Amino acid sequence: MARPLVLEAPPAVRPRFEAVFLRRLFRRRLVIVGALLIAGVFMVSLFAPVLAPQGYDDQDLLKRLRPPSPAHALGTDMLGRDLLARIVWGARISLMVGALAVSISLPTGSLLGLLSGFYGGNTDRVIMGLMDVKLAFPGILLALAVVAALGPGLYQVMIAVGVNQIPAFARLVRGSVLSVRKHEYVDAARALGARDVRIMLQHILPNVIAPVVVLATLDVGTAILASAGLSFLGLGAQPPLPDWGGMINQGRAFLRTAWWVGVFPGFAIMLTVLGFNLMGDGLRDALDPRLRT
């Protein structure tokens, strides 16, 4: 007797992690706004020569302090320079400062936190003691000390801001490592004879990288804001480089007569930092399983 034909349902296909992650990331509209702001600033900095072909330091004293007009969309400054061109070129400097500052603080702080949390004991006490000493100093004061020791300039600001953000990464990674190192797979790897370096890099670090990515995204905006503050004090990028903080400092003397000189650079800083903050919040919600609905 022939057996009846049974149609089996196809096995369920699990969605890929990338698709699930992107769906969770862009579930909130504010994350989309942040992504658009970051993409907009990046595209403006990338195509600065096309958007502002006249250059950021082209002066025309006969057109000084002109208000926004069709010829100069954002007006001109006290030297007759086009404000839109300076803001567009300044986007390159701000993004570079934020990226390089985080590239200094992220690996250094992550390494210190990894060693502190994994070994504990005297290693933990020494590293965390140094981080506590650093946190005892106000961030802007330490940045001022670094810039004063190295001299004012763009790269000095990157170093100062990067060093200032190291304790945040170190303490975050240490806390994550303290919870991860107690798991069974770490004990299994140690029982199989794996060395400490392999355990840290292959078994512990991949499981603590998610909060580090979130903090790095948020700290890019923090670094841009801190570098703008140092440039406002005259310790950042030196003229004629179009640094947004320096432009605000130059425009503060004309707030009553030519408000656009200082307001538009501040508006550019606000939008850029807001974009990174919104994206960082979205990454936290997408990567943290406790916040998933």
N, C-alpha and C positions, 0 to 999 in steps of 0.2 A: 504494500500500500504506500503510495507516494506521500511524502511528508508535506504538510501545508507550507506554503511560502510565507515566511515571516519577514516583514520589512523592519529593519532595525533603524532607529533614529541615528543620524550622524552624531559623532561625538561633539560635545560643546567646545567651541573654539574660544579660548580665553583671550581677551583683548591684550595687546602688547602693552608693556609698562609705559612706553612713550605716549601711546594714545590716551591711556588712562590719566597719566600725569598731566598732559596738555588739557584734557577735558576738565580736570579738577582745577588746574591753574587758571584757565580763562572762564571759569564759571561765574566769577564776579565781574561786574562791569568796571569796577574801579581798577582791577588788574589790567583790563584792556586799555583803560585810559593811561595807566602807568607805562605799559608797553609802547603805546603810541607816542607818548612824550619822550621816552628814551630813544625810540627809533627816529623821531623827528630831530632831536639834538644830534644824534649820530650822523644822520644824513646831512644836516646843516654843516657839521664840522668836516665831513668828507668832501662835500661839494662847495667848500668855502671859496675857492678860486672862481667858480662859476657864478655863485650868488653875489660875490663882492669882488668883481674884477679890478676895481679902482685901487684896492690895497687899503690896509687898515691904518696907514700913517700918512696918507696923502693929505696935505694941508692946503687950505684956502682961507686965509685970514679975512678975506672979504665976505665970507659966508659963515663966520663964526656965530654960534648960538642961534642958528636958524631953527624954527619950530618944524615939526613934521610936515612934509609937503610931498607932492608927487616926485620932485627931484631927489629928495632925501626922506625916505619913508619914516625914519625915526628921528629926523633932525640931525643937527651937527653939534659938536662940542665946542669948547672954548678956543680951539685951534682951527676950527673949520673942518675937522675930519668927520666923515660920514659915520654916524653912530651905528647904523645897521651893519656896515662893514666891520666895525670893531667888535660888535657883539657876535657876529658870525665867526670871525677868526678867533675870538675869545673862547668859543665853544671847544675848539681843539685843545686849548691850554687847560681848560677846566676838566675835560674828560681825561686828558693825559695825566693830570695831577691825581685825579681820583683813582684811575686804574693803577698807576705806579705806586701810589701810597698803599693801596690794598695789597699789591704784589709784594710789598715789603713786610707788611704786618701779618698777612695770612700765613705764609710758610713759616715765618719765625715764631709767631704765636702758637701755631698748630704743633710745631715740633716741640716747643717747650711744654705745652699742655699734654702732649702725648707721652713724653718722658716722665713728667711729673705724675700723671695718673697711673701709668703702667708700673713704675718702679716703687713709687711711694717712699716712705721713710725719709731719710735725710735728703734725697733728691727732691722729693715733693716739698719739704720744708724750705730748702734753699731757693728753688725756683719760685714758689708761691710767695716767699718772703720778699724776693726782688719785685714781683708783680705788685705786692701790697705797698711797697715803698713807692713804686711808680704811681699807683693810684692815689697815694697820699698827696701828690702834687696836682694842682689844677692843670688840666690839659693844655690850656692856652699858655700857662706860665712855662711849662716844659717845652712847648713848641717855640716860645720866644727865646728860651735859653739855647735851644739847638740852633736856631737861626742866628742868634747873636754870636755863637761860637763859630759857625761855619760861614757867616756872612749872608746878607740878603740875596735872594735869587730864586729862580724857579725850582731848580733841583734841590736846593736846601729846604724849600717848603715841602717837597715830596718826602724827603727824609724825615723832617720834623713831624709831619702828619702821620707817616707810616710808623715811626717809633711810638708815637702817642697811642696808637690803636693796638699795639701788640698785646697788652694785658687782657683785652676783651676776648681775643681769640684763644689765648692761653687758658683762661679760666673756663671758657665754654668747652673746649676740647677736654680739659682735665675732668670736668664733671661728667661728660659723656663717657670717657674712658673708664672712670671708676665704676660705672654701672655695667658697661659692656664686658669688662675683663672677668666678671664673675660667671659668665655664661659657660655652658657645657662645651661648646665647640672650641673655646679657648683652652680649656683643660685638656680636651682631646688632642689638640694640636701640640700642646706641650708634652703630653704623654707619648706622642709619636716622635718626639725628638726635634721638633721645630725650634729654631733659634728665636731669640727675642725679637730680632729685627724682622724676621719673616712673620711672626705672630702679629707684630704691630702693624706692618704694612699690608698684609693680606687678610687678616682676620678682624682686626680692631678698627683700623682707619676707615675702611669702606662703610662700616656701620655707624660712624660718627660724622660722616662728611655732610649729611643733609643739613643740620643746623649751622655748619660752617659756611655752606653756600648761601644760606639765608642771611647770616651776619655779614658776609662779604658784600652782598648786594646792598644791604642797608648802609654799610660803611663807605661805599663809593659816594653816596650822597653826603654822608658826614664829612668825608675827606674834602669834597668840593666846597662845602660850607666852611670848614676850618681853613682851607687855603684862601678862600675869599676874605675871611677875617684877618689873616696875616697880611694879605695884599692890601687890605684897607689900612692897615697900620704902616704900610710902606716896606714890609719885609718880604714880600712875595716877588712875583715877576716884575722886573724893572722896566720903566718906559724905554722905548715906545711900545713894548709888547702889550696887547689889549687884554689884560686880565680883568675879569668882571669885578673883583673886589677893588682893584685900583681904580677902575672907572667910577665906582660908587664914591670913592674917596675924592676923586676929582670933581664929581658933580655935586657934592654936598654943599659947596660954596655957592651954587647957583640954583638951589631948590626953589627959591621965590621967583627968580627971573627966568630960569630955563630948567624947569623940573624934569624934562625928558632926559637930561644928561645923566642923572643918577637913578631915575626910576626904572628905566628900561633895562639896564644891566641887573638891577635887583630883581626885576620880574623874570629875567632869564635864569637867575640862580634859583628862584623859587620854583619854577616849572621843572627844572632839571632835578633838583633834590626831591620834589614831590613825585616825579616819575620813578625814581629809584626806591623811594619809601613804599609806594603802592606796589611795585613789583616785588619788593622784599616781603611785604605782608602776604601777597599771593603765593609766593614760594613757601612761606611758612605754613599756610593753610593746606597746600597741596602735598607737602612732604611730611607733615606731622599727622600720624594716624589718629591721634586723640581728637583732632579737629575735623575729621571726616564724618560726613552725615550719610 
